[in-house]
Amino acid sequence: MSILLYSAIFLPMAAAIPCYAVGHSHKTARDYLADAITGITFILCLCLAIQTVVNPDAPGILIEIPYVCGMGLHFTLDGFRGLYGAVAAFMWFMSTLFSREYFKHYRNRNRYYLFLLLTLGATEGVFFSADFFTTFIFFEIMSFTSYVWVAHDEKKDSLQAAGTYLAVAVIGGLVMLMGIFLLYDVTGTLFFRDLTGISALFRNNPASLTQLWIAGLCLLFGFGAKAGAFPLHIWLPKAHPVAPAPASALLSGILTKAGMYGILILTAYLFLGSSLWGGLILVIGICTMVVGALLAVLSVDLKRTLACSSVSQIGFILTGVGMSGLLGTENAIAMRGSLLHMVNHSLIKLVLFMAAGVVFMNVHKLDLNEIRGFGRKKPLLHYIFLMGALGIGGIPLWNGYISKTLIHESIVAHITLIRSGAVTGLFPASFMKGVEWIFLASGGLTIAYMTKLYVCLFLEKNCDPAVQEKYDNMCGHYMNKTSASVLAVSATLLPLMGCFPGLIMNGIADMGQGFLQITSLPEAFSYFSLTNLKGAAVSLIIGGLLYFVVVRHWLMRRTDSESAARIYDNRLPHWMDLEELLYRPVLLRILPFTFGIICRLLDSLVDTIVVTLRKTIFRDSKLPHELPQGTPLTHMCAWIATCIQWIGNQTIHRKHPKTQDYDHKFALFYEELSENSMMIARSMSFGLLLFCIGLILTVAYLFIKDVFGM
């Protein structure tokens, strides 16, 4: 097992450099080598996943790579890790196969494949990690290597979006690291299995419990930033439209789930059974779910709509995770729903973003008004996109319906328990009833924005007849056989999973039971009962009303008063862009200005205190006579300067030779230099500079000691 696990993590990372070298001389060989590497990684991860099913007692062994970064790296295997390792590898394999055609006319392809493989290894390292330190190491590698995907085009929008992505990743990583320090200080361990229910153990120790909560909130900040949770979701709507479509599929489908992986650990281990933690996650989930859906409805860009949709679907998952905390020991239905929606969203976004990639690689545009009608007379693309749209819309017989039904049922179950008096509940039943309606309305928003995309691409005609004729003539050669096979296989999985939930979906949920600290459902869950179908029907009705009222009548406008043609209008208000409204002004203007003033005041404060003390308490003693001016060095320099001046006067026979008091001048220069040096040495800036130099030397020493074993 250890060999398979090591290979799944480090094989892609080790093969990235040879693949890059091959690409310099033979691009086709590079493409096939990348396909082979991702394919082998998928087989390895699939074997690990199967092993957790066939032999459930074998997984759970801790595997260690000692001396790495001082603390070593630790990996383990269980059903959830095997499952998501296989899902990630499958998505990478499909995306790599599709990349061959998508990047046919792109530049920087060699760089793309290098970081594609590095990110695959780092992502597998996150999912197979056994402690927070290992998670953090691979989490940061994953963030930095995937940055190159966003910046791939190197255009202004791409670089700005990449900067936003990197800023969120770096800030989130630093806050996460602080959380790890605090957690280790209060618990003495970073292993997930040793932290189970530790918040309950500190219930009678307020100081330790407070520190644990601060550590948990710091970790939640870091993981939430990568997951795209509100209000740290700002990178998703910016990064996806500019990143290549295969990379967007992985950013949305897998990298966000790496963040969810951390949030699941916090919920299922550190704060197991904590209703307060569950309530916090629930509130974040509701905000994320609604904000993402509203942004998606208002967007008139294909990939931006899908990116905002990812934000909303992360909100659905977080809602399920929050409900698991509120339900306590009866949280199996909520956790199973969250896990299944993670898997479903990953596979759905693989299909939708690759379908969007087919549109872009033919049209090189993403605006709905320009790509309008592209999908007409393209039955295969029609089928592929429709499967993804129905899946994410939660339509019965598709996979998204199964997971959303479980999460919805967990909300209903909690309301029932509160009303019956079985549980006190953090929130009243009326509030939870409001949560249920927000959940159903968000499902309706999902149906509305996916209907918008579907109608625009496959039912409407382009406003320009010449453009529509060009699109119609693309039938049969808008993608090659490899891409068509990849998309068709990925799309067919979605209804297959939805039609056989008892066999497929329950089996997937069972794989995550051990990791999520839950048990099986007490009885068989009836996914297609009238009660559960009613929830889907309510969302469907809400979605239909929103589409006809908001999209068709408010989001669209006539081109002019005489024309009957209508175009999609960008009505997204500026205040909904948190990056421009809040983050950039605060981080780039207000905070630097404020901290600049504070640092200047602190720098001057030390000098003021020293001068005040010298003039009052530590008063300089009065000397009986004036101190001699200058030093032996200044006297010698003055004597040399005087000699040079005398020689010059004698040489030119000056009638009135010039004489200067060099001794006094050099003495004054020395006094001024000494005073400036003393002021610098006494200043806070100088102290901070010395501190930074010492810190750098300390880190360099620890690095050399760690590498060479000194």
C-alpha positions in Angstrom: 0.0 0.0 0.0 2.8 2.4 0.9 4.4 2.0 -2.6 1.1 2.7 -4.3 0.4 5.7 -2.1 3.9 7.2 -2.6 3.6 6.7 -6.4 0.2 8.4 -6.6 1.6 11.5 -4.9 5.2 11.7 -6.2 5.1 10.1 -9.6 3.4 13.1 -11.3 5.7 15.5 -9.6 8.8 13.5 -10.5 7.6 13.1 -14.1 6.9 16.8 -14.5 10.6 17.7 -15.3 11.2 14.9 -17.9 7.9 15.8 -19.5 9.0 19.4 -19.7 12.3 18.4 -21.2 10.7 16.2 -23.8 8.4 19.0 -24.8 11.3 21.2 -25.9 12.1 18.8 -28.7 8.9 16.8 -29.4 5.6 18.4 -28.5 3.4 15.4 -29.6 5.5 13.0 -27.5 5.1 15.4 -24.5 1.4 15.4 -24.9 1.2 11.6 -24.9 3.7 11.3 -22.0 1.4 13.6 -19.9 -1.6 11.5 -20.9 0.3 8.4 -19.8 1.4 9.9 -16.5 -2.1 11.1 -15.5 -3.6 7.8 -16.7 -1.2 5.8 -14.5 -1.9 8.0 -11.5 -5.6 7.4 -12.0 -5.0 3.6 -12.1 -2.9 3.8 -8.9 -5.5 5.9 -7.1 -8.3 3.6 -8.3 -6.4 0.6 -6.9 -6.1 2.4 -3.6 -9.8 3.2 -3.5 -10.7 -0.4 -4.4 -8.4 -1.6 -1.6 -10.4 0.4 1.0 -13.6 -1.3 -0.2 -12.3 -4.9 -0.6 -10.2 -4.8 2.6 -11.6 -2.1 5.0 -9.2 -3.2 7.8 -6.0 -2.6 5.8 -6.3 1.2 5.5 -5.5 3.5 8.4 -1.8 2.7 8.6 0.3 5.8 9.1 3.1 6.3 6.5 5.9 8.7 7.4 8.6 10.4 5.4 10.9 11.7 8.3 13.1 14.8 8.5 11.2 16.7 5.8 10.9 20.4 7.0 11.8 19.2 10.5 8.5 17.5 11.3 8.3 14.9 8.5 5.4 14.2 6.2 2.6 11.8 7.2 0.1 10.1 4.9 -2.7 7.6 5.5 -5.5 5.9 3.5 -9.1 5.4 4.2 -12.3 5.3 2.1 -12.7 9.0 1.7 -9.1 9.6 0.8 -9.1 6.7 -1.6 -12.4 8.0 -3.1 -11.2 11.6 -3.6 -7.8 10.6 -4.7 -9.4 8.6 -7.5 -11.9 11.4 -8.4 -9.0 13.9 -8.6 -6.9 11.6 -10.7 -9.8 10.8 -13.0 -10.5 14.5 -13.6 -6.8 15.2 -14.3 -6.7 12.3 -16.8 -9.8 13.5 -18.6 -8.6 17.2 -18.6 -5.2 16.2 -19.9 -6.7 14.2 -22.8 -8.9 17.2 -23.6 -5.9 19.6 -23.3 -4.3 18.0 -26.4 -6.8 19.6 -28.7 -7.6 22.6 -26.6 -4.0 23.8 -26.5 -3.3 23.0 -30.2 -2.9 26.7 -31.0 -1.9 28.0 -27.6 1.6 29.2 -26.6 3.4 28.2 -23.4 2.0 24.7 -23.6 5.2 23.2 -22.2 4.9 25.3 -19.1 1.2 24.4 -18.7 2.0 20.6 -18.7 4.8 21.1 -16.2 2.6 22.8 -13.7 -0.4 20.5 -14.5 1.6 17.5 -13.3 3.1 19.3 -10.3 -0.3 20.4 -9.1 -1.7 16.8 -9.5 1.0 15.5 -7.1 0.4 18.3 -4.7 -3.4 17.8 -4.7 -3.0 14.0 -4.1 -0.7 14.9 -1.2 -3.4 17.1 0.3 -6.1 14.4 0.1 -3.8 11.6 1.5 -2.3 13.8 4.3 -2.6 12.5 7.9 -1.8 15.7 9.8 -2.2 19.5 9.4 1.5 20.1 8.8 1.5 17.7 5.7 -1.7 19.2 4.5 -0.3 22.7 4.8 2.9 21.8 2.9 1.1 20.3 -0.1 -1.7 22.9 0.1 0.8 25.7 -0.5 2.6 23.8 -3.2 -0.8 23.3 -4.9 -1.6 27.0 -4.6 1.6 28.2 -6.1 1.7 25.7 -9.0 -1.9 26.3 -9.9 -1.3 30.1 -10.0 0.5 29.6 -13.4 -2.8 28.2 -14.8 -4.6 31.5 -14.1 -1.8 33.6 -15.5 -1.3 31.4 -18.5 -2.4 33.9 -21.2 -0.2 36.6 -19.6 -2.8 39.3 -20.6 -3.8 42.1 -18.4 -7.0 40.4 -17.2 -5.2 37.1 -16.6 -2.4 38.7 -14.6 -4.8 40.7 -12.5 -6.9 37.6 -11.8 -3.8 35.6 -11.1 -2.7 38.3 -8.6 -6.0 38.1 -6.8 -5.8 34.3 -6.7 -2.2 34.5 -5.4 -3.1 37.1 -2.8 -6.0 35.1 -1.4 -3.8 31.9 -1.4 -0.9 33.6 0.3 -3.0 35.4 2.9 -5.0 32.3 3.5 -1.9 30.2 3.9 -0.3 32.6 6.4 -3.5 32.6 8.5 -3.7 28.8 8.3 0.0 28.6 9.4 -0.8 30.7 12.5 -3.7 28.4 13.2 -1.4 25.4 13.0 1.0 27.0 15.5 -1.8 27.8 17.9 -3.3 24.3 17.5 0.0 22.5 18.2 0.6 24.8 21.2 -2.7 23.9 22.9 -3.0 20.2 21.9 0.6 19.1 21.4 -0.3 17.2 18.2 -1.4 17.9 14.6 -2.6 14.4 13.7 -6.2 14.3 12.7 -6.9 11.0 14.5 -5.6 12.4 17.8 -7.8 15.5 17.6 -11.2 13.8 17.5 -13.6 15.6 19.7 -10.9 17.6 21.4 -13.1 20.7 21.8 -15.3 18.6 24.2 -12.3 17.7 26.3 -11.4 21.4 26.8 -15.0 22.3 27.8 -13.9 22.9 31.4 -10.7 24.8 30.4 -11.8 28.2 29.1 -8.3 29.4 28.2 -7.5 26.3 26.1 -10.9 26.2 24.6 -10.6 29.8 23.5 -7.2 29.1 21.9 -8.6 26.1 20.2 -11.4 28.2 18.7 -8.9 30.8 17.5 -6.8 28.1 15.9 -9.9 26.6 14.3 -11.1 30.0 12.9 -7.6 30.6 11.5 -7.7 27.2 9.8 -11.2 27.8 8.6 -10.0 31.1 7.0 -7.3 29.3 5.1 -9.4 26.4 3.9 -12.4 28.6 3.2 -10.3 30.9 1.0 -9.3 27.9 -1.2 -12.9 26.5 -1.2 -14.3 29.8 -2.4 -16.5 30.4 0.7 -18.0 33.8 1.2 -16.5 36.4 1.7 -13.2 34.9 0.3 -14.8 33.8 -2.9 -13.5 36.7 -4.9 -10.8 34.8 -6.8 -13.3 32.3 -8.4 -15.3 34.7 -10.6 -12.0 36.3 -11.8 -9.8 33.3 -12.3 -12.1 30.9 -14.2 -12.9 33.2 -17.2 -9.2 33.8 -17.9 -7.8 30.4 -17.2 -7.8 27.7 -19.9 -10.9 25.6 -19.8 -9.2 22.3 -18.7 -7.5 24.2 -15.9 -10.9 25.8 -14.9 -12.4 22.4 -14.6 -9.7 21.4 -12.2 -9.7 24.7 -10.3 -13.5 24.4 -9.8 -13.9 20.7 -9.5 -10.9 19.7 -7.4 -8.9 22.6 -5.9 -12.0 24.0 -4.2 -12.6 20.5 -2.7 -9.1 20.5 -1.2 -10.4 23.5 0.8 -13.6 21.6 1.7 -11.4 18.6 2.8 -9.9 20.9 5.5 -13.3 22.2 6.6 -14.5 18.6 6.9 -11.6 17.7 9.1 -12.3 20.7 11.3 -16.0 19.7 11.6 -15.6 15.9 11.9 -12.5 16.0 14.3 -11.7 19.2 16.2 -15.3 20.4 16.6 -17.1 17.1 16.4 -20.7 17.5 17.7 -20.3 21.3 18.3 -23.6 23.0 17.5 -21.9 26.4 17.7 -19.4 25.4 15.0 -22.1 23.9 13.0 -24.1 27.1 13.2 -21.1 29.2 12.0 -20.6 26.9 9.0 -24.3 27.0 8.2 -24.4 30.8 8.1 -21.3 30.9 5.9 -22.8 28.2 3.7 -26.1 30.2 3.3 -24.3 33.4 2.3 -22.0 31.6 -0.1 -24.9 29.7 -1.7 -27.1 32.8 -2.3 -24.3 35.2 -3.3 -22.8 32.7 -5.8 -26.2 32.0 -7.4 -27.1 35.7 -7.7 -23.8 36.4 -9.4 -24.3 33.5 -11.8 -27.8 34.7 -12.8 -26.5 38.3 -13.5 -23.4 37.2 -15.4 -23.4 37.4 -19.2 -20.1 35.5 -19.6 -20.2 31.7 -20.1 -17.2 30.7 -17.9 -17.9 33.4 -15.3 -21.4 32.1 -14.9 -20.0 28.6 -14.3 -17.4 30.0 -11.9 -20.1 31.8 -9.8 -22.1 28.6 -9.9 -19.1 26.9 -8.3 -19.3 29.4 -5.4 -23.0 28.7 -5.0 -22.5 24.9 -5.0 -19.7 25.2 -2.4 -22.4 27.0 -0.4 -24.7 23.9 -0.7 -21.9 21.7 0.5 -21.2 24.0 3.5 -24.8 24.1 4.4 -24.8 20.3 4.7 -21.6 20.4 6.8 -23.2 23.0 9.0 -26.3 20.9 9.5 -24.1 18.0 10.5 -22.9 20.1 13.5 -26.4 21.1 14.4 -27.7 17.5 14.2 -25.0 16.1 16.6 -25.0 12.3 16.6 -27.9 12.2 14.1 -25.7 13.9 11.4 -25.2 10.9 9.0 -27.7 12.2 6.5 -26.2 15.7 6.4 -22.6 14.4 6.1 -23.5 11.9 3.4 -25.2 14.6 1.5 -22.2 17.0 1.7 -19.8 14.2 0.6 -22.0 13.2 -2.3 -22.4 16.8 -3.4 -18.7 17.3 -3.4 -18.2 14.3 -5.7 -21.2 15.4 -7.9 -20.0 18.9 -8.2 -16.5 17.8 -9.2 -17.8 15.6 -12.0 -20.5 18.1 -13.2 -18.0 20.9 -13.4 -15.6 18.7 -15.4 -18.3 18.3 -18.0 -19.5 21.9 -18.0 -16.1 23.6 -18.2 -14.9 21.2 -20.9 -18.1 21.9 -22.9 -17.4 25.6 -22.4 -13.8 24.9 -23.6 -15.2 23.4 -26.8 -17.1 26.7 -27.4 -14.1 28.9 -26.7 -11.6 26.9 -28.8 -13.9 27.3 -31.8 -15.2 30.9 -31.3 -12.5 32.4 -28.9 -15.3 34.3 -27.2 -17.3 33.8 -24.0 -19.8 36.6 -24.1 -23.3 35.2 -24.3 -24.3 37.6 -27.1 -21.4 36.5 -29.2 -21.6 32.7 -28.6 -25.4 32.7 -28.9 -26.6 29.8 -31.1 -23.2 28.0 -31.3 -24.7 24.7 -30.1 -27.5 24.5 -32.7 -27.1 21.4 -35.0 -24.5 19.9 -32.7 -26.3 17.0 -31.0 -23.3 15.6 -29.1 -22.4 18.9 -27.5 -26.1 19.4 -26.8 -26.2 16.1 -25.0 -23.0 16.8 -23.0 -24.1 20.2 -21.8 -27.6 19.1 -21.0 -26.3 16.3 -18.8 -24.2 18.8 -16.8 -27.1 21.3 -16.6 -29.6 18.8 -15.4 -27.1 17.4 -12.9 -26.3 20.7 -11.3 -29.9 21.8 -11.4 -30.9 18.9 -9.1 -33.3 17.3 -11.5 -34.5 13.8 -10.5 -32.7 10.9 -12.2 -29.4 13.0 -12.2 -26.7 12.8 -9.6 -27.1 16.4 -8.2 -30.7 15.6 -7.2 -29.5 12.8 -4.8 -27.0 14.9 -2.8 -29.3 18.0 -2.7 -32.1 15.8 -1.5 -30.0 14.5 1.4 -29.0 18.0 2.5 -32.5 19.3 2.2 -33.8 16.3 4.2 -31.2 17.1 7.0 -32.7 20.6 7.3 -36.2 19.2 7.5 -35.2 16.6 10.1 -33.6 19.3 12.3 -36.8 21.4 12.1 -38.8 18.4 13.1 -36.5 17.6 16.1 -36.7 21.2 17.3 -40.5 21.3 17.1 -40.9 18.0 18.9 -38.6 19.2 21.7 -36.1 16.4 21.1 -33.3 19.0 20.7 -33.0 22.5 22.0 -31.3 23.8 18.8 -29.0 26.7 18.3 -31.5 28.4 16.1 -35.3 28.4 16.5 -37.5 26.4 14.1 -38.7 29.6 12.3 -35.1 30.4 11.4 -34.4 26.9 10.2 -37.7 27.1 8.1 -36.2 30.2 6.5 -33.0 28.3 5.8 -35.0 25.6 4.1 -36.7 28.1 1.8 -33.4 29.8 1.0 -32.0 26.4 0.1 -34.9 25.7 -2.2 -34.7 29.2 -3.7 -31.0 28.8 -4.3 -31.8 25.6 -6.2 -34.3 27.6 -8.2 -31.6 30.2 -9.0 -29.4 27.3 -10.2 -32.1 26.2 -12.6 -32.6 29.8 -13.8 -28.9 30.5 -14.7 -28.4 27.0 -16.2 -31.5 27.5 -18.3 -30.1 30.8 -19.4 -26.9 29.2 -20.7 -28.7 26.2 -22.3 -31.3 28.4 -24.1 -28.6 30.8 -25.3 -26.3 28.1 -26.7 -28.7 25.6 -28.1 -32.1 27.1 -28.7 -31.6 30.8 -29.6 -30.1 32.0 -32.9 -27.3 34.5 -33.1 -28.4 38.1 -33.8 -26.0 38.1 -36.7 -27.3 35.7 -39.4 -23.8 35.4 -40.9 -22.3 34.4 -37.6 -25.1 31.8 -37.1 -24.5 30.4 -40.5 -20.8 30.0 -39.6 -21.7 28.2 -36.4 -24.1 25.9 -38.3 -21.3 25.0 -40.7 -19.1 23.8 -37.9 -21.1 20.6 -37.5 -19.0 17.5 -37.4 -15.6 19.2 -37.0 -15.8 21.4 -33.9 -13.9 18.8 -31.8 -11.9 15.7 -32.5 -12.7 12.1 -31.6 -10.6 12.1 -28.4 -12.2 15.2 -27.0 -15.7 13.9 -28.0 -15.0 10.6 -26.2 -13.7 12.3 -23.1 -16.7 14.6 -22.8 -19.3 11.9 -23.7 -17.9 9.5 -21.0 -17.8 12.2 -18.4 -21.3 13.4 -19.2 -22.8 9.8 -19.2 -21.6 9.3 -15.6 -24.0 11.9 -14.3 -27.4 10.3 -15.2 -25.9 6.9 -14.5 -25.2 7.9 -10.9 -28.6 9.5 -10.5 -30.6 6.6 -11.8 -28.9 4.0 -9.5 -28.5 5.9 -6.2 -28.9 2.8 -4.0 -26.0 1.0 -5.8 -23.7 3.9 -6.8 -24.4 6.9 -4.5 -24.8 4.9 -1.3 -21.6 3.0 -2.1 -19.7 6.3 -2.5 -21.2 7.7 0.7 -20.3 4.5 2.6 -16.6 5.0 1.6 -16.5 8.2 3.5 -18.1 7.0 6.8 -14.9 6.3 8.7 -13.3 9.6 7.8 -16.4 11.6 8.5 -17.0 9.9 11.9 -20.5 8.8 10.9 -22.5 5.6 10.8 -24.8 4.1 8.1 -28.3 5.4 7.8 -30.6 3.4 10.1 -32.9 2.5 7.2 -32.9 2.7 3.4 -33.4 6.2 2.2 -36.2 6.7 -0.3 -34.7 9.2 -2.8 -37.8 9.3 -5.0 -40.5 9.5 -2.4 -43.2 12.2 -3.0 -41.9 14.3 -0.1 -38.4 14.4 -1.6 -39.7 15.0 -5.1 -41.7 17.8 -3.8 -38.6 19.7 -2.8 -37.1 19.3 -6.3 -40.5 20.5 -7.8 -40.5 23.6 -5.6 -37.0 24.5 -6.8 -38.0 23.8 -10.4 -41.0 26.1 -10.2 -39.0 28.9 -8.6 -36.3 28.5 -11.2 -38.9 28.7 -14.0 -40.4 31.9 -12.6 -37.0 33.5 -12.1 -35.9 32.6 -15.6 -38.9 34.2 -17.3 -39.2 37.2 -14.9 -35.5 38.0 -14.3 -33.6 36.7 -17.2 -36.0 37.1 -20.1 -37.5 40.4 -19.0 -34.9 42.2 -16.9 -31.5 40.8 -18.0 -32.3 41.1 -21.7 -33.0 44.4 -23.6 -33.7 45.4 -27.2 -30.8 46.6 -29.3 -32.9 49.6 -30.3 -36.5 50.8 -30.3 -37.2 49.6 -33.9 -35.5 46.2 -33.7 -37.2 43.1 -32.3 -33.8 41.5 -31.4 -32.9 41.3 -27.8 -29.4 40.9 -26.2 -28.2 39.9 -22.8 -27.4 43.0 -20.7 -24.8 43.1 -18.0 -26.7 44.4 -15.0 -24.3 43.2 -12.3 -24.0 46.1 -9.8 -20.6 47.3 -8.9 -21.2 46.9 -5.2 -21.4 43.1 -5.6 -17.7 43.1 -6.6 -16.2 42.7 -3.1 -12.7 42.9 -4.5 -13.1 46.4 -6.0 -15.5 47.6 -3.3 -13.7 46.4 -0.2 -10.5 44.4 -0.5 -8.4 46.5 -2.9 -9.2 49.8 -1.3 -8.6 48.4 2.2 -5.5 46.4 1.4 -3.8 48.7 -1.1 -4.8 52.1 0.3 -6.3 52.3 3.7 -4.2 49.7 5.5 -0.8 50.8 4.1 -1.6 54.4 4.9 -2.8 53.6 8.4 0.1 51.3 9.3 2.6 53.7 7.7 1.4 56.4 10.2 1.6 54.0 13.1 5.1 52.8 12.2 6.3 56.4 11.8 4.8 57.3 15.2 6.4 54.3 16.8 9.8 55.0 15.2 9.7 58.6 16.5 8.3 57.6 19.9 11.5 55.7 20.9 13.7 58.6 20.0 11.4 61.0 21.9 11.6 58.9 25.0 15.4 58.7 24.9 15.8 62.5 24.4 13.3 63.2 27.2 15.0 60.9 29.6 18.4 62.4 28.8 17.1 65.9 29.5 15.2 65.0 32.7 16.2 61.9 34.7 19.5 61.0 33.1 20.7 64.6 32.8 24.2 64.9 31.3 26.7 66.1 33.9 28.2 69.6 33.4 31.9 69.5 32.6 34.3 72.1 34.2 35.8 72.9 30.8 35.0 72.4 27.2 35.9 69.0 25.7 38.7 69.1 23.2 37.5 69.4 19.6 38.1 66.6 17.2 40.0 63.3 17.4 43.5 62.2 16.4 42.1 61.1 13.1 40.5 64.5 12.3 43.7 66.3 13.5 45.8 64.1 11.1 43.4 64.7 8.2 43.5 68.5 8.9 47.3 68.6 9.0 47.5 66.8 5.6 44.9 69.2 4.1 46.9 72.2 5.4 50.1 70.9 4.0 48.5 70.3 0.6 47.1 73.9 0.7 50.5 75.4 1.6 52.2 73.5 -1.2 49.6 74.8 -3.6 50.1 78.4 -2.5 53.8 78.1 -3.0 53.5 76.6 -6.4 51.4 79.4 -7.9 53.1 82.2 -5.9 49.8 83.5 -4.5 50.3 87.0 -3.1 47.5 86.5 -0.5 47.7 82.8 0.3 44.3 81.2 1.3 44.2 79.7 4.8 41.3 77.6 6.2 40.8 76.1 9.6 40.7 72.5 8.4 41.0 71.2 12.0 37.6 72.8 12.9 36.0 71.7 9.6 37.0 68.0 10.0 35.9 68.1 13.6 32.5 69.4 12.7 32.1 66.8 10.0 33.1 64.0 12.5 30.6 65.3 15.0 27.8 65.4 12.4 28.6 61.9 11.2 28.7 60.5 14.8 25.4 62.2 15.6 23.7 60.7 12.5 25.1 57.2 13.3 23.8 57.5 16.9 20.3 58.6 15.8 20.1 55.6 13.4 21.4 53.2 16.0 18.8 54.4 18.5 15.9 54.3 16.0 13.3 51.6 15.9 13.9 51.1 12.1 17.5 50.1 12.8 16.4 47.6 15.5 13.8 46.1 13.1 16.5 45.8 10.4 18.8 44.0 12.8 16.0 41.7 13.9 15.2 40.8 10.2 18.9 40.1 9.5 19.0 37.8 12.6 15.8 36.1 11.6 17.2 35.4 8.1 20.4 34.0 9.5 18.5 31.8 11.9 16.3 30.4 9.1 19.3 29.8 6.9 21.1 28.0 9.7 18.0 25.7 10.4 17.7 25.0 6.6 21.4 24.0 6.3 21.2 21.9 9.5 18.0 20.2 8.2 19.5 19.5 4.7 23.0 18.4 5.6 22.2 17.0 9.0 24.8 19.2 10.7 
